C-alpha cells in the first residue's frame, strides 16, 4: 500500500476533513505579511517602497512594529538596486531607535531565482537559522539577470517558483518590491505576479513631511482579514548629522485612521480620530511606552518628544497636550502631586482631587486609542518624600 502511495503514476486524494489539520494562515505583520508566504509591493519609482519596507524589516528584526509586538524575524535584504541609499535609512532608523541593533543582513546583488542552483545557494546560506523575513529589491533586477520579460507569464512564474522554493524550504515570509504600471492602478507586467503572491499592496501616497504613508490592497488571500482600499502607516523626517536633507523613515501602523475600505474623510464621518492633534496625543503615548516603560518625569518626556529635530513640541504645547491626556485618563499622576507645576499654576482641570494629599496614582479609566495597558506618568520634578 505504501508503494502505491509513492507511485508517481497514480493520483492521491484526501478526505475533505484533512483540511482541518492544516495550520491556519496567520499574519506576521498586520495587513502586509503572512508568517509564511509572498507579498509583492507595487509602487511607482521613487514612491517610497524601499524606505517603507526596509524600515518595516528592521522593526520586525527587533520584534516591534510601531506599538504592535510581532514575531521576531531576522531580516535578509537582497539589494538589487540602490545599495548606497540604505545607509542613510539605517542611520536615521537607529537614531530614532537608540540602543536598538537590528538583526539583519544584506547582499549587494540580485539573486537569480529562475536558476535552481542560485536559489539553492540562498537556501543553504540561510538554513539552520531562525525563520527569516526576506526582501528582494527589486523584481526587475531579478528578471534582468537572464533577460526575462515581466510581461510574459511563463518567465515571471519561473522566477516566482524559485521564490516559492525559498519560502517553503525556510518557512519564510518573502517580500518582492516591484513597480507600478504607467496608469498607477496595478502592478507592472504579467498577471502572474499577482497570481503567485498571497498579498499585493500598492503605496498610493508617501508623504513623510505630513507623516503619512497610504497603502491599498490590490490582492489579499482570505484567512486573516479583509482586503482594504486604504490603510495607513506613520512616517517622519529625521535629522542625521552629515546629511543636508532630513531622512524619511516609516515607524509603524497608524492606529485606527479611517475604517475598513473607507477613505480618510469617511473615517472622520464615522467618528474615528484623524487629525493632527489626535496623532500628536497618540505619539506621546507611543513614546512614553517605547522609551520609558510607561513612566517618566515631565522633563524627560518632553525632551524625548523634542528629539529628532521635530518642531511643535514647546513646553506650552506639551503641557496643553498632557492636560488633554490627563482629562481623558490616559495617564495619571504618581508621586508627589504638589510637585506637578501645571497643577500649582492652576492649569489642571482635576486640581481639587489632586491636591488632597494623595500619594497613590490616579487610576486611569478605559483607554480607547491606542489599546494599551494601564499608563501612568510620573511628573514631579523632585523625588517624593
TORKOL-4160 file (C-alpha; in steps of 0.2 Angstrom, whole numbers, padded with zeros to 4 digits, m for minus):
385
<pt num="1" X="0000" Y="0000" Z="0000"/>
<pt num="2" X="0014" Y="0012" Z="0004"/>
<pt num="3" X="0022" Y="0008" Z="m0013"/>
<pt num="4" X="0005" Y="0014" Z="m0021"/>
<pt num="5" X="0005" Y="0030" Z="m0011"/>
<pt num="6" X="0023" Y="0034" Z="m0018"/>
<pt num="7" X="0019" Y="0029" Z="m0036"/>
<pt num="8" X="0021" Y="0045" Z="m0047"/>
<pt num="9" X="0009" Y="0037" Z="m0060"/>
<pt num="10" X="m0006" Y="0037" Z="m0048"/>
<pt num="11" X="m0016" Y="0052" Z="m0041"/>
<pt num="12" X="m0018" Y="0053" Z="m0022"/>
<pt num="13" X="m0033" Y="0061" Z="m0015"/>
<pt num="14" X="m0038" Y="0066" Z="0003"/>
<pt num="15" X="m0053" Y="0067" Z="0014"/>
<pt num="16" X="m0060" Y="0085" Z="0014"/>
<pt num="17" X="m0059" Y="0084" Z="0033"/>
<pt num="18" X="m0040" Y="0083" Z="0031"/>
<pt num="19" X="m0040" Y="0102" Z="0028"/>
<pt num="20" X="m0044" Y="0104" Z="0046"/>
<pt num="21" X="m0027" Y="0098" Z="0050"/>
<pt num="22" X="m0018" Y="0112" Z="0041"/>
<pt num="23" X="m0012" Y="0127" Z="0050"/>
<pt num="24" X="m0022" Y="0142" Z="0049"/>
<pt num="25" X="m0015" Y="0157" Z="0039"/>
<pt num="26" X="m0008" Y="0170" Z="0052"/>
<pt num="27" X="m0001" Y="0187" Z="0049"/>
<pt num="28" X="0017" Y="0191" Z="0053"/>
<pt num="29" X="0014" Y="0210" Z="0050"/>
<pt num="30" X="m0004" Y="0215" Z="0051"/>
<pt num="31" X="m0011" Y="0218" Z="0033"/>
<pt num="32" X="0006" Y="0216" Z="0025"/>
<pt num="33" X="0014" Y="0200" Z="0028"/>
<pt num="34" X="0009" Y="0182" Z="0032"/>
<pt num="35" X="0020" Y="0172" Z="0043"/>
<pt num="36" X="0023" Y="0161" Z="0028"/>
<pt num="37" X="0020" Y="0167" Z="0010"/>
<pt num="38" X="0024" Y="0180" Z="m0003"/>
<pt num="39" X="0020" Y="0199" Z="m0003"/>
<pt num="40" X="0023" Y="0209" Z="m0018"/>
<pt num="41" X="0024" Y="0228" Z="m0017"/>
<pt num="42" X="0019" Y="0238" Z="m0032"/>
<pt num="43" X="0024" Y="0256" Z="m0032"/>
<pt num="44" X="0030" Y="0270" Z="m0044"/>
<pt num="45" X="0048" Y="0273" Z="m0045"/>
<pt num="46" X="0053" Y="0284" Z="m0030"/>
<pt num="47" X="0036" Y="0280" Z="m0022"/>
<pt num="48" X="0044" Y="0275" Z="m0005"/>
<pt num="49" X="0044" Y="0256" Z="m0007"/>
<pt num="50" X="0062" Y="0254" Z="m0001"/>
<pt num="51" X="0060" Y="0266" Z="0013"/>
<pt num="52" X="0044" Y="0259" Z="0019"/>
<pt num="53" X="0049" Y="0240" Z="0018"/>
<pt num="54" X="0067" Y="0242" Z="0024"/>
<pt num="55" X="0061" Y="0251" Z="0040"/>
<pt num="56" X="0047" Y="0238" Z="0042"/>
<pt num="57" X="0060" Y="0224" Z="0041"/>
<pt num="58" X="0071" Y="0232" Z="0053"/>
<pt num="59" X="0057" Y="0234" Z="0066"/>
<pt num="60" X="0052" Y="0215" Z="0063"/>
<pt num="61" X="0070" Y="0211" Z="0067"/>
<pt num="62" X="0068" Y="0218" Z="0085"/>
<pt num="63" X="0050" Y="0211" Z="0086"/>
<pt num="64" X="0041" Y="0228" Z="0086"/>
<pt num="65" X="0031" Y="0236" Z="0073"/>
<pt num="66" X="0025" Y="0253" Z="0079"/>
<pt num="67" X="0016" Y="0249" Z="0096"/>
<pt num="68" X="0012" Y="0231" Z="0090"/>
<pt num="69" X="0023" Y="0216" Z="0096"/>
<pt num="70" X="0027" Y="0205" Z="0082"/>
<pt num="71" X="0036" Y="0188" Z="0080"/>
<pt num="72" X="0054" Y="0192" Z="0079"/>
<pt num="73" X="0062" Y="0188" Z="0062"/>
<pt num="74" X="0079" Y="0191" Z="0056"/>
<pt num="75" X="0079" Y="0202" Z="0040"/>
<pt num="76" X="0088" Y="0197" Z="0025"/>
<pt num="77" X="0089" Y="0211" Z="0012"/>
<pt num="78" X="0093" Y="0207" Z="m0006"/>
<pt num="79" X="0099" Y="0224" Z="m0013"/>
<pt num="80" X="0097" Y="0223" Z="m0032"/>
<pt num="81" X="0097" Y="0241" Z="m0033"/>
<pt num="82" X="0101" Y="0257" Z="m0023"/>
<pt num="83" X="0113" Y="0249" Z="m0010"/>
<pt num="84" X="0120" Y="0266" Z="m0006"/>
<pt num="85" X="0103" Y="0273" Z="m0002"/>
<pt num="86" X="0101" Y="0260" Z="0013"/>
<pt num="87" X="0115" Y="0268" Z="0023"/>
<pt num="88" X="0106" Y="0285" Z="0027"/>
<pt num="89" X="0090" Y="0275" Z="0030"/>
<pt num="90" X="0099" Y="0264" Z="0043"/>
<pt num="91" X="0107" Y="0279" Z="0051"/>
<pt num="92" X="0090" Y="0288" Z="0053"/>
<pt num="93" X="0081" Y="0272" Z="0059"/>
<pt num="94" X="0095" Y="0269" Z="0073"/>
<pt num="95" X="0094" Y="0287" Z="0078"/>
<pt num="96" X="0075" Y="0286" Z="0080"/>
<pt num="97" X="0078" Y="0269" Z="0090"/>
<pt num="98" X="0093" Y="0272" Z="0100"/>
<pt num="99" X="0101" Y="0257" Z="0108"/>
<pt num="100" X="0092" Y="0245" Z="0095"/>
<pt num="101" X="0103" Y="0234" Z="0085"/>
<pt num="102" X="0093" Y="0226" Z="0071"/>
<pt num="103" X="0096" Y="0208" Z="0067"/>
<pt num="104" X="0098" Y="0210" Z="0049"/>
<pt num="105" X="0110" Y="0206" Z="0035"/>
<pt num="106" X="0111" Y="0210" Z="0016"/>
<pt num="107" X="0119" Y="0205" Z="0000"/>
<pt num="108" X="0123" Y="0218" Z="m0013"/>
<pt num="109" X="0117" Y="0210" Z="m0029"/>
<pt num="110" X="0101" Y="0202" Z="m0035"/>
<pt num="111" X="0098" Y="0183" Z="m0034"/>
<pt num="112" X="0093" Y="0173" Z="m0049"/>
<pt num="113" X="0078" Y="0164" Z="m0043"/>
<pt num="114" X="0075" Y="0157" Z="m0061"/>
<pt num="115" X="0090" Y="0147" Z="m0058"/>
<pt num="116" X="0089" Y="0131" Z="m0047"/>
<pt num="117" X="0107" Y="0132" Z="m0042"/>
<pt num="118" X="0107" Y="0150" Z="m0037"/>
<pt num="119" X="0091" Y="0148" Z="m0027"/>
<pt num="120" X="0099" Y="0133" Z="m0018"/>
<pt num="121" X="0114" Y="0144" Z="m0013"/>
<pt num="122" X="0102" Y="0156" Z="m0004"/>
<pt num="123" X="0093" Y="0142" Z="0004"/>
<pt num="124" X="0109" Y="0134" Z="0010"/>
<pt num="125" X="0115" Y="0151" Z="0016"/>
<pt num="126" X="0100" Y="0154" Z="0027"/>
<pt num="127" X="0095" Y="0136" Z="0033"/>
<pt num="128" X="0098" Y="0131" Z="0051"/>
<pt num="129" X="0094" Y="0149" Z="0056"/>
<pt num="130" X="0078" Y="0157" Z="0063"/>
<pt num="131" X="0063" Y="0159" Z="0051"/>
<pt num="132" X="0068" Y="0175" Z="0041"/>
<pt num="133" X="0059" Y="0189" Z="0033"/>
<pt num="134" X="0067" Y="0191" Z="0016"/>
<pt num="135" X="0065" Y="0206" Z="0005"/>
<pt num="136" X="0071" Y="0207" Z="m0014"/>
<pt num="137" X="0073" Y="0224" Z="m0021"/>
<pt num="138" X="0068" Y="0224" Z="m0035"/>
<pt num="139" X="0059" Y="0211" Z="m0046"/>
<pt num="140" X="0065" Y="0220" Z="m0062"/>
<pt num="141" X="0083" Y="0217" Z="m0056"/>
<pt num="142" X="0080" Y="0198" Z="m0054"/>
<pt num="143" X="0072" Y="0197" Z="m0071"/>
<pt num="144" X="0086" Y="0206" Z="m0079"/>
<pt num="145" X="0099" Y="0193" Z="m0074"/>
<pt num="146" X="0093" Y="0182" Z="m0088"/>
<pt num="147" X="0084" Y="0195" Z="m0098"/>
<pt num="148" X="0067" Y="0189" Z="m0094"/>
<pt num="149" X="0052" Y="0198" Z="m0098"/>
<pt num="150" X="0040" Y="0204" Z="m0085"/>
<pt num="151" X="0026" Y="0204" Z="m0097"/>
<pt num="152" X="0027" Y="0186" Z="m0101"/>
<pt num="153" X="0018" Y="0175" Z="m0088"/>
<pt num="154" X="0029" Y="0159" Z="m0091"/>
<pt num="155" X="0045" Y="0169" Z="m0087"/>
<pt num="156" X="0038" Y="0178" Z="m0072"/>
<pt num="157" X="0031" Y="0162" Z="m0065"/>
<pt num="158" X="0048" Y="0154" Z="m0067"/>
<pt num="159" X="0055" Y="0167" Z="m0055"/>
<pt num="160" X="0041" Y="0166" Z="m0043"/>
<pt num="161" X="0043" Y="0147" Z="m0042"/>
<pt num="162" X="0061" Y="0150" Z="m0036"/>
<pt num="163" X="0055" Y="0162" Z="m0023"/>
<pt num="164" X="0042" Y="0149" Z="m0018"/>
<pt num="165" X="0055" Y="0136" Z="m0015"/>
<pt num="166" X="0064" Y="0148" Z="m0003"/>
<pt num="167" X="0048" Y="0151" Z="0006"/>
<pt num="168" X="0044" Y="0133" Z="0008"/>
<pt num="169" X="0062" Y="0127" Z="0012"/>
<pt num="170" X="0064" Y="0141" Z="0026"/>
<pt num="171" X="0046" Y="0143" Z="0032"/>
<pt num="172" X="0049" Y="0161" Z="0027"/>
<pt num="173" X="0040" Y="0177" Z="0024"/>
<pt num="174" X="0046" Y="0185" Z="0007"/>
<pt num="175" X="0043" Y="0202" Z="0001"/>
<pt num="176" X="0046" Y="0207" Z="m0018"/>
<pt num="177" X="0047" Y="0225" Z="m0022"/>
<pt num="178" X="0041" Y="0230" Z="m0039"/>
<pt num="179" X="0035" Y="0244" Z="m0049"/>
<pt num="180" X="0018" Y="0250" Z="m0054"/>
<pt num="181" X="0012" Y="0252" Z="m0072"/>
<pt num="182" X="0010" Y="0268" Z="m0080"/>
<pt num="183" X="m0008" Y="0270" Z="m0076"/>
<pt num="184" X="m0004" Y="0268" Z="m0057"/>
<pt num="185" X="m0019" Y="0256" Z="m0055"/>
<pt num="186" X="m0010" Y="0240" Z="m0054"/>
<pt num="187" X="0007" Y="0231" Z="m0054"/>
<pt num="188" X="0018" Y="0232" Z="m0070"/>
<pt num="189" X="0019" Y="0217" Z="m0080"/>
<pt num="190" X="0011" Y="0200" Z="m0081"/>
<pt num="191" X="m0004" Y="0195" Z="m0071"/>
<pt num="192" X="0007" Y="0180" Z="m0065"/>
<pt num="193" X="0014" Y="0192" Z="m0052"/>
<pt num="194" X="m0002" Y="0193" Z="m0043"/>
<pt num="195" X="m0006" Y="0175" Z="m0046"/>
<pt num="196" X="0009" Y="0170" Z="m0037"/>
<pt num="197" X="0008" Y="0182" Z="m0022"/>
<pt num="198" X="m0003" Y="0180" Z="m0006"/>
<pt num="199" X="m0003" Y="0199" Z="m0004"/>
<pt num="200" X="m0001" Y="0213" Z="m0017"/>
<pt num="201" X="0000" Y="0230" Z="m0010"/>
<pt num="202" X="0002" Y="0247" Z="m0018"/>
<pt num="203" X="0009" Y="0263" Z="m0009"/>
<pt num="204" X="m0004" Y="0276" Z="m0015"/>
<pt num="205" X="0004" Y="0291" Z="m0006"/>
<pt num="206" X="0021" Y="0293" Z="0003"/>
<pt num="207" X="0021" Y="0309" Z="0012"/>
<pt num="208" X="0034" Y="0309" Z="0026"/>
<pt num="209" X="0033" Y="0328" Z="0028"/>
<pt num="210" X="0015" Y="0326" Z="0034"/>
<pt num="211" X="0019" Y="0310" Z="0042"/>
<pt num="212" X="0008" Y="0299" Z="0031"/>
<pt num="213" X="0010" Y="0283" Z="0020"/>
<pt num="214" X="m0006" Y="0277" Z="0012"/>
<pt num="215" X="m0007" Y="0259" Z="0005"/>
<pt num="216" X="m0020" Y="0249" Z="m0004"/>
<pt num="217" X="m0023" Y="0230" Z="m0006"/>
<pt num="218" X="m0023" Y="0225" Z="m0024"/>
<pt num="219" X="m0024" Y="0207" Z="m0018"/>
<pt num="220" X="m0026" Y="0198" Z="m0001"/>
<pt num="221" X="m0029" Y="0180" Z="0001"/>
<pt num="222" X="m0043" Y="0175" Z="0013"/>
<pt num="223" X="m0039" Y="0170" Z="0031"/>
<pt num="224" X="m0033" Y="0185" Z="0040"/>
<pt num="225" X="m0043" Y="0200" Z="0037"/>
<pt num="226" X="m0052" Y="0209" Z="0023"/>
<pt num="227" X="m0044" Y="0217" Z="0008"/>
<pt num="228" X="m0043" Y="0236" Z="0011"/>
<pt num="229" X="m0045" Y="0251" Z="m0001"/>
<pt num="230" X="m0034" Y="0261" Z="0011"/>
<pt num="231" X="m0024" Y="0259" Z="0027"/>
<pt num="232" X="m0010" Y="0270" Z="0034"/>
<pt num="233" X="0007" Y="0270" Z="0041"/>
<pt num="234" X="0016" Y="0283" Z="0051"/>
<pt num="235" X="0032" Y="0292" Z="0044"/>
<pt num="236" X="0043" Y="0305" Z="0049"/>
<pt num="237" X="0058" Y="0315" Z="0044"/>
<pt num="238" X="0074" Y="0313" Z="0054"/>
<pt num="239" X="0089" Y="0325" Z="0055"/>
<pt num="240" X="0105" Y="0315" Z="0054"/>
<pt num="241" X="0122" Y="0323" Z="0055"/>
<pt num="242" X="0132" Y="0324" Z="0039"/>
<pt num="243" X="0116" Y="0325" Z="0028"/>
<pt num="244" X="0109" Y="0341" Z="0021"/>
<pt num="245" X="0092" Y="0335" Z="0020"/>
<pt num="246" X="0081" Y="0326" Z="0033"/>
<pt num="247" X="0080" Y="0307" Z="0030"/>
<pt num="248" X="0062" Y="0299" Z="0029"/>
<pt num="249" X="0058" Y="0284" Z="0039"/>
<pt num="250" X="0042" Y="0274" Z="0042"/>
<pt num="251" X="0038" Y="0270" Z="0061"/>
<pt num="252" X="0023" Y="0258" Z="0061"/>
<pt num="253" X="0005" Y="0257" Z="0058"/>
<pt num="254" X="m0006" Y="0272" Z="0062"/>
<pt num="255" X="m0019" Y="0267" Z="0075"/>
<pt num="256" X="m0037" Y="0267" Z="0068"/>
<pt num="257" X="m0036" Y="0280" Z="0054"/>
<pt num="258" X="m0052" Y="0278" Z="0044"/>
<pt num="259" X="m0062" Y="0262" Z="0044"/>
<pt num="260" X="m0061" Y="0247" Z="0033"/>
<pt num="261" X="m0062" Y="0251" Z="0015"/>
<pt num="262" X="m0067" Y="0269" Z="0018"/>
<pt num="263" X="m0057" Y="0285" Z="0013"/>
<pt num="264" X="m0050" Y="0296" Z="0027"/>
<pt num="265" X="m0065" Y="0308" Z="0025"/>
<pt num="266" X="m0077" Y="0293" Z="0028"/>
<pt num="267" X="m0066" Y="0288" Z="0043"/>
<pt num="268" X="m0069" Y="0306" Z="0050"/>
<pt num="269" X="m0088" Y="0304" Z="0047"/>
<pt num="270" X="m0088" Y="0288" Z="0057"/>
<pt num="271" X="m0080" Y="0297" Z="0072"/>
<pt num="272" X="m0063" Y="0290" Z="0071"/>
<pt num="273" X="m0048" Y="0300" Z="0076"/>
<pt num="274" X="m0040" Y="0308" Z="0060"/>
<pt num="275" X="m0032" Y="0324" Z="0064"/>
<pt num="276" X="m0015" Y="0330" Z="0068"/>
<pt num="277" X="m0019" Y="0334" Z="0086"/>
<pt num="278" X="m0025" Y="0317" Z="0089"/>
<pt num="279" X="m0010" Y="0310" Z="0081"/>
<pt num="280" X="0001" Y="0320" Z="0092"/>
<pt num="281" X="m0008" Y="0313" Z="0108"/>
<pt num="282" X="m0006" Y="0295" Z="0101"/>
<pt num="283" X="0013" Y="0299" Z="0098"/>
<pt num="284" X="0015" Y="0305" Z="0116"/>
<pt num="285" X="0008" Y="0288" Z="0122"/>
<pt num="286" X="0019" Y="0278" Z="0110"/>
<pt num="287" X="0035" Y="0287" Z="0115"/>
<pt num="288" X="0031" Y="0285" Z="0134"/>
<pt num="289" X="0029" Y="0266" Z="0131"/>
<pt num="290" X="0044" Y="0264" Z="0120"/>
<pt num="291" X="0057" Y="0274" Z="0128"/>
<pt num="292" X="0052" Y="0275" Z="0147"/>
<pt num="293" X="0042" Y="0259" Z="0150"/>
<pt num="294" X="0026" Y="0269" Z="0154"/>
<pt num="295" X="0033" Y="0280" Z="0167"/>
<pt num="296" X="0044" Y="0296" Z="0166"/>
<pt num="297" X="0046" Y="0314" Z="0173"/>
<pt num="298" X="0038" Y="0328" Z="0163"/>
<pt num="299" X="0055" Y="0334" Z="0158"/>
<pt num="300" X="0061" Y="0318" Z="0151"/>
<pt num="301" X="0045" Y="0315" Z="0142"/>
<pt num="302" X="0045" Y="0332" Z="0134"/>
<pt num="303" X="0064" Y="0331" Z="0129"/>
<pt num="304" X="0061" Y="0315" Z="0120"/>
<pt num="305" X="0046" Y="0322" Z="0111"/>
<pt num="306" X="0058" Y="0336" Z="0105"/>
<pt num="307" X="0070" Y="0324" Z="0099"/>
<pt num="308" X="0074" Y="0320" Z="0080"/>
<pt num="309" X="0074" Y="0339" Z="0076"/>
<pt num="310" X="0054" Y="0340" Z="0077"/>
<pt num="311" X="0045" Y="0356" Z="0079"/>
<pt num="312" X="0029" Y="0359" Z="0088"/>
<pt num="313" X="0034" Y="0352" Z="0105"/>
<pt num="314" X="0037" Y="0368" Z="0115"/>
<pt num="315" X="0034" Y="0367" Z="0134"/>
<pt num="316" X="0017" Y="0376" Z="0132"/>
<pt num="317" X="0012" Y="0364" Z="0118"/>
<pt num="318" X="0017" Y="0349" Z="0128"/>
<pt num="319" X="0008" Y="0354" Z="0143"/>
<pt num="320" X="m0008" Y="0358" Z="0134"/>
<pt num="321" X="m0007" Y="0340" Z="0126"/>
<pt num="322" X="m0003" Y="0332" Z="0143"/>
<pt num="323" X="m0018" Y="0341" Z="0151"/>
<pt num="324" X="m0029" Y="0333" Z="0137"/>
<pt num="325" X="m0021" Y="0316" Z="0141"/>
<pt num="326" X="m0025" Y="0318" Z="0159"/>
<pt num="327" X="m0043" Y="0323" Z="0156"/>
<pt num="328" X="m0045" Y="0308" Z="0146"/>
<pt num="329" X="m0037" Y="0297" Z="0160"/>
<pt num="330" X="m0025" Y="0290" Z="0148"/>
<pt num="331" X="m0011" Y="0295" Z="0160"/>
<pt num="332" X="m0011" Y="0298" Z="0179"/>
<pt num="333" X="0000" Y="0307" Z="0192"/>
<pt num="334" X="0011" Y="0297" Z="0203"/>
<pt num="335" X="0022" Y="0303" Z="0217"/>
<pt num="336" X="0020" Y="0320" Z="0225"/>
<pt num="337" X="0006" Y="0329" Z="0216"/>
<pt num="338" X="0011" Y="0346" Z="0223"/>
<pt num="339" X="0027" Y="0344" Z="0213"/>
<pt num="340" X="0017" Y="0345" Z="0197"/>
<pt num="341" X="0019" Y="0363" Z="0191"/>
<pt num="342" X="0004" Y="0363" Z="0180"/>
<pt num="343" X="m0007" Y="0360" Z="0195"/>
<pt num="344" X="0001" Y="0373" Z="0206"/>
<pt num="345" X="m0001" Y="0385" Z="0192"/>
<pt num="346" X="m0020" Y="0382" Z="0192"/>
<pt num="347" X="m0019" Y="0373" Z="0175"/>
<pt num="348" X="m0026" Y="0356" Z="0180"/>
<pt num="349" X="m0044" Y="0353" Z="0177"/>
<pt num="350" X="m0044" Y="0340" Z="0191"/>
<pt num="351" X="m0035" Y="0351" Z="0204"/>
<pt num="352" X="m0046" Y="0348" Z="0219"/>
<pt num="353" X="m0044" Y="0330" Z="0218"/>
<pt num="354" X="m0025" Y="0330" Z="0215"/>
<pt num="355" X="m0022" Y="0342" Z="0230"/>
<pt num="356" X="m0030" Y="0331" Z="0243"/>
<pt num="357" X="m0013" Y="0325" Z="0248"/>
<pt num="358" X="m0014" Y="0308" Z="0240"/>
<pt num="359" X="0001" Y="0299" Z="0236"/>
<pt num="360" X="m0007" Y="0285" Z="0226"/>
<pt num="361" X="m0009" Y="0286" Z="0207"/>
<pt num="362" X="m0024" Y="0292" Z="0199"/>
<pt num="363" X="m0032" Y="0276" Z="0192"/>
<pt num="364" X="m0035" Y="0278" Z="0173"/>
<pt num="365" X="m0051" Y="0273" Z="0165"/>
<pt num="366" X="m0053" Y="0263" Z="0149"/>
<pt num="367" X="m0041" Y="0269" Z="0135"/>
<pt num="368" X="m0050" Y="0270" Z="0118"/>
<pt num="369" X="m0034" Y="0273" Z="0107"/>
<pt num="370" X="m0022" Y="0266" Z="0107"/>
<pt num="371" X="m0027" Y="0249" Z="0115"/>
<pt num="372" X="m0013" Y="0248" Z="0128"/>
<pt num="373" X="m0012" Y="0243" Z="0146"/>
<pt num="374" X="m0013" Y="0255" Z="0161"/>
<pt num="375" X="m0002" Y="0270" Z="0158"/>
<pt num="376" X="0005" Y="0281" Z="0172"/>
<pt num="377" X="0017" Y="0296" Z="0170"/>
<pt num="378" X="0027" Y="0302" Z="0185"/>
<pt num="379" X="0028" Y="0321" Z="0183"/>
<pt num="380" X="0036" Y="0328" Z="0199"/>
<pt num="381" X="0052" Y="0337" Z="0196"/>
<pt num="382" X="0058" Y="0332" Z="0214"/>
<pt num="383" X="0058" Y="0315" Z="0222"/>
<pt num="384" X="0043" Y="0312" Z="0233"/>
<pt num="385" X="0047" Y="0311" Z="0252"/>
